[in-house]
């Protein structure tokens, strides 16, 4: 195998590993009334990293995971924003 092929395979391997780590981190976030700001910051950081890797954030699985991590009052605010805007995305 030529060196550029090895390099490409290594790059793809690293990208896959990074995505798995970020997905695992997103899944491991727990709801906490007192730490809601930390939770939102962690979700935003993970989503920014996934987006920078070229991942599609508009998957329903991402939306479900995020909804399960947020507190009810935060979800209500998100729903209110969704109603105000015709186009909505997970990245907002």
N, C-alpha and C positions, 0 to 999 in steps of 0.2 A: 504494500500500500504506500502510495506517495505521501510525502510529508504534508501537503495541503489537504489531502483526504483525512489524514490523522488529525490535523488541526481542526478541520470542520467537524469531525465526529466528536472530538473533545469539547468543542464549543457547544454543540448540540447537547451533549451529556451534561455540561455545566448549566446550560439553560434549563434543561429538564429538572435537574437537581434543585436549582434555585426556585423554580416554580413550585415544586413539591414542598420545599421548605416554607415558602410564603403561604401556600394553601393550608399546610399544617398549622402555621401560626394563626391564620384567620380562624380555623376551626377551634383552636385552643383558647381563644378569647372567651372569657366568662362574663356574664351579666353581673354588675355590681352597682348598686344605687349610689354609693359614695365615690366611685371611680369612673363615672360616666364620661368625663372629659378625656381621661386616659384611654378608655375604650374607643371613643370616636377618633382620637389621634392615631391610635394603632391601626384601626380600620383604614383611615385615610392614607397612612404611610404604606400599608400593604397594597392598597389599590393603586397608588401612584407607582410603586415598584412594578406591579404586574402590568400596568399600562405602558411603562417605559420598556418592558420586555416585549411589547406588542400583543399582549393577551387581550382577548375580547372580554370586557367587563360586563357586557350586557347579557350575560348568560343568566337564566332564571335561577340556577343553582347558587350563583353569587348573591343574588338578591335575597334568596331564602336564608342563606347563612347570615347575611348582614341583619336581616329583620329579626332573626332569632337572638342576635347579640344585643340589640338595642332595647332600651326601656320603653314602656308603653307611651309615656308622655313624649318621648323623642319621636317615636313612630307616628304619633298623632300630628306632630309638627311637619314631619316628612310628607304625610298624606295631604296636609293642607297645602304644602308647596306644590305637590303633584297636581292638585286640583286647579291651581292658579296657572300652571304652565302646560301648554299643549304637548311639548316634547320633554320627556323626562329620561334621565339616565342614571345609572348607578354611580357614575363618576361625579355627579353633582353632589 
